[in-house]
Amino acid sequence: MTRALGLRWRDGRPVLAWERGRVSPLAYGREIGFRAVGERRCAGARGNPCALGALVTGRSTGGLCPECARLERAHSVAADTVADDPRTYRVYLAWFGPGMVKVGITAEERGDARLLEQGAVAFTWLGRGPLMAARRTEGVLGTALGVPDRIPYAAKRAARVALPGVRERAAEVEALYRRTLGVPGWEETLERMEARVVDHVGVFGLEGVDGIDGVVRELVAGGDVRGVVAGVAGPDVHLVDSGGRRLVLDTRLLKGWDLVAGGEGVTVPVVRGEKGAQGGLF
């Protein structure tokens, strides 16, 4: 029995992470199975255990108590709470589906890990430079392109099962890149990078994902999850259960649970529809 910490992308491949540094690769086409036991407890922040060992609700995608969540956010670049980071940052244009894009930033040393974590189907770099310049560019370009700074996971899931072809995906990203060149000012503070579209469909295994019949709502004590891994995008594992149902498990829901290998079928709550309220439980 080991406490889960959720999914990580390591060297461009998805793994399940556990306490004490152990990881389990997620191989497409292979079956996985586990059972949740005991109670879900806060997984802690910044690599430190939760001082309170606080209980966490099953539906929380953060898996943290309020105190640990505040600590985690206090050190988050995305939350605008870090201003003196000396590292080089990159600004990117991420594409999740037709008409579904965002501008974001990530530390250059992380490569495309942030894009994999978000489930970006395709992306291109826009520029590189100091943190504050990258952050300003993110805001300027986001406003100029009229794109949001966040895209709900439910929308990403729905988009990735009906994707256009690789050429169409690249063409949309390249067209948006050209639009950024018409936005004044940002190239004066960042080094512009040429358009070079990276496509993650193969990395995510999305060729084997052709629909979604349901989404795991939460884990419960004694609840089982078992299925064949069809693909992984961001934190989402696409599974096919023994009955042929195409299910999505958001691995953020695993964080803080003690899991044991095994499990029979899928006995945790599963909802139809991406908003988690349509059609009720299976």
Buried (B, 14 or more C-beta within 10 A) or exposed (E): EBBBBBBBBEEEEBBBBBEEEEBBEBEBEEEBBBBBEEEBBBBBBEEEBBEEEBEBEBEBBBBBBEBBBEBBBEEEBBEEEEEEEEEBBBBBBBBBBEEBBBBBBBBBEBBBBBBBBBBBBBBBBBBBBBBEBBBBBBBBBBEBBEBEEEBEBBBBBBBBBEBEEBEEBBEBBBEBBEBBEEBEEBBEBBEBBEBEBBBBBEBBBBEBBEEBBBBBBBBBEEBBBBBBBBBBBBBBBBBBBEEEBBBBBBBBBBBBBBBEEEBEBBBBBBBBBBEBEEEEEB
